Amino acid sequence: MKKTALITGANKGIGFEIGRQLGRKGWRVLLGIRNTLNGRDAEEKLQSLGIDAVFVKVDVADPDSIINAAEILAADGTRIDVLINNAAILEDRGTTINTPRGLLEKTLMTNTSGPFNVILAFLPLLGNGSRIINISSGLGVTADMKDYAAAYSISKAALNAVTKQFAAALAGREISVNAVCPGWVKTSMGGAGATRSVEKGAETPVWLATEADSSLTGKFFRDKKEIPF
Ligand SMILES: NC(=O)c1ccc[n+]([C@@H]2O[C@H](COP(=O)([O-])OP(=O)(O)OC[C@H]3O[C@@H](n4cnc5c(N)ncnc54)[C@H](OP(=O)(O)O)[C@@H]3O)[C@@H](O)[C@H]2O)c1
């Protein structure tokens, strides 16, 4: 039977590319996107490639929007094999003491509470053996913290904690939960100077969704290899 993935922040960048790569493998891809025009556009682009793509309106910073999306899919009887928490913002690129007021809270809401709430809301749609993949960042590695992008870095360190927490919570249901650093990727977030293509950035998330041993859980990966949190 055709497998289904839900990917948040799938209108562009790494999220869109994960959808394209999974779609090319014959998966049904549910594109979790906050803006309706962007959602329809991404859906059409993937459908024009012959991919079974469906736009699902969801703003991960809005708990009501997440619950609404999960209820709509549940009412359709949708089952999800792989849930990919990809949506994120990076709005601070300065030093820690210059972090704009309120930015930590805003960033945590999208990058940390977002995935936490998405997992809780969509859990009823995930069966035994399904997989959750959180797109994190090397900037969230606590041992490597620098005086840079504090709100984003803290939000990704906390996302890594979300990963460990749900891996422990869902082990009994055989649902794996892992985090991925895609590397420095040429996207709106990564910028034109980044060293990696979106194809390369999507490679490890797609591997975790499709080929990785399903017993792997509570781990952090880059380039298909485990790295320390
Ligand atoms: N690029 C890199 O070098 C790099 C490095 C390490 C980790 N990452 C991680 O990789 C993931 C993808 O990043 P990217 O480089 O592809 O970034 P991107 O091109 O900026 O895409 C981010 C996506 O997240 C969406 N998004 C943001 N806030 C949202 C919300 N509240 N609800 C729903 N969607 C929302 C954006 O939608 P809109 O278009 O509506 O804003 C967009 O689709 C992120 O988790 C990022 O932290 C990226």
The ligand as an SDF file (V2000), in Angstrom:
LIG
                    3D

 48 52  0  0  0  0  0  0  0  0999 V2000
   19.0630   25.8690    5.3680 N   0  0  0  0  0  0  0  0  0  0  0  0
   19.9630   25.5110    6.2860 C   0  0  0  0  0  0  0  0  0  0  0  0
   21.1840   25.7540    6.1230 O   0  0  0  0  0  0  0  0  0  0  0  0
   19.5360   24.7620    7.5100 C   0  0  0  0  0  0  0  0  0  0  0  0
   20.5460   24.3410    8.3930 C   0  0  0  0  0  0  0  0  0  0  0  0
   20.1780   23.6130    9.5320 C   0  0  0  0  0  0  0  0  0  0  0  0
   18.8440   23.3310    9.7530 C   0  0  0  0  0  0  0  0  0  0  0  0
   17.8760   23.7750    8.8830 N   0  0  0  0  0  0  0  0  0  0  0  0
   16.4850   23.4320    9.1780 C   0  0  0  0  0  0  0  0  0  0  0  0
   15.8820   22.8440    8.0380 O   0  0  0  0  0  0  0  0  0  0  0  0
   14.4660   23.1060    8.0460 C   0  0  0  0  0  0  0  0  0  0  0  0
   14.0230   23.6990    6.7180 C   0  0  0  0  0  0  0  0  0  0  0  0
   14.7140   24.9300    6.5470 O   0  0  0  0  0  0  0  0  0  0  0  0
   14.9260   25.6000    5.1190 P   0  0  0  0  0  0  0  0  0  0  0  0
   16.3610   25.9070    5.0120 O   0  0  0  0  0  0  0  0  0  0  0  0
   14.2450   24.8260    4.0570 O   0  0  0  0  0  0  0  0  0  0  0  0
   14.1880   26.9860    5.3910 O   0  0  0  0  0  0  0  0  0  0  0  0
   13.1710   27.8680    4.5060 P   0  0  0  0  0  0  0  0  0  0  0  0
   13.4730   27.7420    3.0620 O   0  0  0  0  0  0  0  0  0  0  0  0
   13.1750   29.1930    5.1620 O   0  0  0  0  0  0  0  0  0  0  0  0
   11.7740   27.1280    4.7760 O   0  0  0  0  0  0  0  0  0  0  0  0
   11.1780   27.1590    6.0300 C   0  0  0  0  0  0  0  0  0  0  0  0
    9.7790   26.6310    5.8750 C   0  0  0  0  0  0  0  0  0  0  0  0
    9.1240   26.6780    7.1750 O   0  0  0  0  0  0  0  0  0  0  0  0
    7.8760   27.3040    6.9860 C   0  0  0  0  0  0  0  0  0  0  0  0
    7.3700   27.8820    8.2200 N   0  0  0  0  0  0  0  0  0  0  0  0
    7.9260   28.8140    9.0200 C   0  0  0  0  0  0  0  0  0  0  0  0
    7.1030   29.1080   10.0300 N   0  0  0  0  0  0  0  0  0  0  0  0
    6.0060   28.3470    9.8760 C   0  0  0  0  0  0  0  0  0  0  0  0
    4.7870   28.1830   10.5910 C   0  0  0  0  0  0  0  0  0  0  0  0
    4.5320   28.8980   11.6900 N   0  0  0  0  0  0  0  0  0  0  0  0
    3.8910   27.2830   10.1500 N   0  0  0  0  0  0  0  0  0  0  0  0
    4.1260   26.5450    9.0340 C   0  0  0  0  0  0  0  0  0  0  0  0
    5.2320   26.6710    8.2950 N   0  0  0  0  0  0  0  0  0  0  0  0
    6.1580   27.5680    8.7100 C   0  0  0  0  0  0  0  0  0  0  0  0
    8.1160   28.3420    5.9060 C   0  0  0  0  0  0  0  0  0  0  0  0
    6.8810   28.7990    5.3830 O   0  0  0  0  0  0  0  0  0  0  0  0
    6.7100   30.3130    4.7740 P   0  0  0  0  0  0  0  0  0  0  0  0
    7.1950   30.2510    3.3620 O   0  0  0  0  0  0  0  0  0  0  0  0
    5.2530   30.5690    4.9170 O   0  0  0  0  0  0  0  0  0  0  0  0
    7.5490   31.2200    5.6260 O   0  0  0  0  0  0  0  0  0  0  0  0
    8.9210   27.4880    4.9360 C   0  0  0  0  0  0  0  0  0  0  0  0
    8.0870   26.6510    4.1910 O   0  0  0  0  0  0  0  0  0  0  0  0
   14.2390   24.0310    9.2430 C   0  0  0  0  0  0  0  0  0  0  0  0
   13.8210   23.2700   10.3550 O   0  0  0  0  0  0  0  0  0  0  0  0
   15.6050   24.6130    9.5070 C   0  0  0  0  0  0  0  0  0  0  0  0
   15.7650   25.0500   10.8320 O   0  0  0  0  0  0  0  0  0  0  0  0
   18.2020   24.4710    7.7680 C   0  0  0  0  0  0  0  0  0  0  0  0
  1  2  1  0
  2  3  2  0
  2  4  1  0
  4  5  1  0
  4 48  2  0
  5  6  2  0
  6  7  1  0
  7  8  2  0
  8  9  1  0
  8 48  1  0
  9 10  1  0
  9 46  1  0
 10 11  1  0
 11 12  1  0
 11 44  1  0
 12 13  1  0
 13 14  1  0
 14 15  2  0
 14 16  1  0
 14 17  1  0
 17 18  1  0
 18 19  2  0
 18 20  1  0
 18 21  1  0
 21 22  1  0
 22 23  1  0
 23 24  1  0
 23 42  1  0
 24 25  1  0
 25 26  1  0
 25 36  1  0
 26 27  1  0
 26 35  1  0
 27 28  2  0
 28 29  1  0
 29 30  1  0
 29 35  2  0
 30 31  1  0
 30 32  2  0
 32 33  1  0
 33 34  2  0
 34 35  1  0
 36 37  1  0
 36 42  1  0
 37 38  1  0
 38 39  2  0
 38 40  1  0
 38 41  1  0
 42 43  1  0
 44 45  1  0
 44 46  1  0
 46 47  1  0
M  CHG  2   8   1  16  -1
M  END
$$$$
